[in-house]
Amino acid sequence: MTAQTLGFAVQPEDRPLLDELTAYFGNGNRSAYLRATLKVMKSIMIADQLRETQAYGQQRTAELGMNPADVPARIQEFLKSRPRA
């Protein structure tokens, strides 16, 4: 698979920060810096999604009047009652 060149704009006031981060994380190579940044941003995205899911679960648990300590057992009961594919 060959790399594809993409263009993007950077505000003039952000250029020194981009250059600094590129030097540190990409050894001066913007493509290497972007590849490193993609991995970090993906992990941040996953962490945000997990926090949102956890908050939803806590909200639903409270709405249903369930004790949070009972949730793992309830999940196990549910999984055991499902037909297997």
C-alpha positions as CSV (number, residue, x, y, z in Angstrom):
1,M,0.0,0.0,0.0
2,T,1.4,3.4,-1.0
3,A,1.1,6.5,1.2
4,Q,-1.2,9.2,0.1
5,T,-0.3,12.8,0.4
6,L,-2.9,15.0,2.1
7,G,-2.8,18.7,2.6
8,F,-4.1,20.5,5.7
9,A,-4.0,24.1,6.9
10,V,-2.4,25.3,10.1
11,Q,-2.9,28.7,11.6
12,P,0.2,30.8,11.7
13,E,0.2,31.0,15.5
14,D,0.0,27.1,15.6
15,R,3.0,26.6,13.4
16,P,5.7,26.9,16.1
17,L,3.8,24.3,18.2
18,L,3.5,22.0,15.2
19,D,7.2,22.3,14.5
20,E,8.1,21.6,18.1
21,L,5.9,18.6,18.3
22,T,7.1,17.3,15.0
23,A,10.7,17.6,16.1
24,Y,10.0,15.8,19.3
25,F,7.6,13.0,18.3
26,G,8.4,12.7,14.6
27,N,12.1,13.4,14.5
28,G,11.3,16.4,12.3
29,N,9.1,14.3,10.0
30,R,5.5,15.6,9.9
31,S,4.2,12.3,8.5
32,A,5.8,10.4,11.3
33,Y,4.4,12.9,13.8
34,L,0.9,12.5,12.3
35,R,1.1,8.7,12.5
36,A,2.1,8.9,16.2
37,T,-0.7,11.4,16.9
38,L,-3.3,9.2,15.2
39,K,-2.5,6.4,17.7
40,V,-2.7,8.7,20.7
41,M,-5.9,10.4,19.5
42,K,-7.5,7.0,18.9
43,S,-6.8,5.9,22.5
44,I,-8.3,9.2,23.8
45,M,-11.4,8.6,21.6
46,I,-11.8,5.0,23.1
47,A,-11.3,6.3,26.6
48,D,-14.0,9.0,26.0
49,Q,-16.4,6.4,24.6
50,L,-15.8,4.1,27.6
51,R,-16.5,7.0,30.0
52,E,-19.7,7.8,28.2
53,T,-20.7,4.1,28.3
54,Q,-19.9,3.9,32.0
55,A,-21.9,7.0,32.8
56,Y,-24.9,5.6,30.8
57,G,-24.6,2.3,32.8
58,Q,-24.5,4.2,36.1
59,Q,-27.5,6.3,35.1
60,R,-29.6,3.3,34.0
61,T,-28.6,1.4,37.2
62,A,-29.8,4.2,39.3
63,E,-33.0,4.6,37.3
64,L,-33.8,0.9,37.7
65,G,-33.0,1.1,41.4
66,M,-30.3,-1.5,41.1
67,N,-27.3,-1.8,43.4
68,P,-24.2,-1.4,41.3
69,A,-22.6,-4.4,43.1
70,D,-25.4,-6.5,41.6
71,V,-24.6,-5.6,38.0
72,P,-21.9,-8.3,37.3
73,A,-24.3,-11.1,38.5
74,R,-27.2,-9.7,36.5
75,I,-25.0,-9.6,33.4
76,Q,-23.9,-13.3,34.0
77,E,-27.6,-14.3,34.4
78,F,-28.5,-12.5,31.1
79,L,-25.6,-14.1,29.2
80,K,-26.5,-17.6,30.4
81,S,-30.2,-17.1,29.4
82,R,-29.4,-16.1,25.8
83,P,-29.6,-18.8,23.1
84,R,-26.1,-19.5,21.6
85,A,-25.5,-19.1,17.9
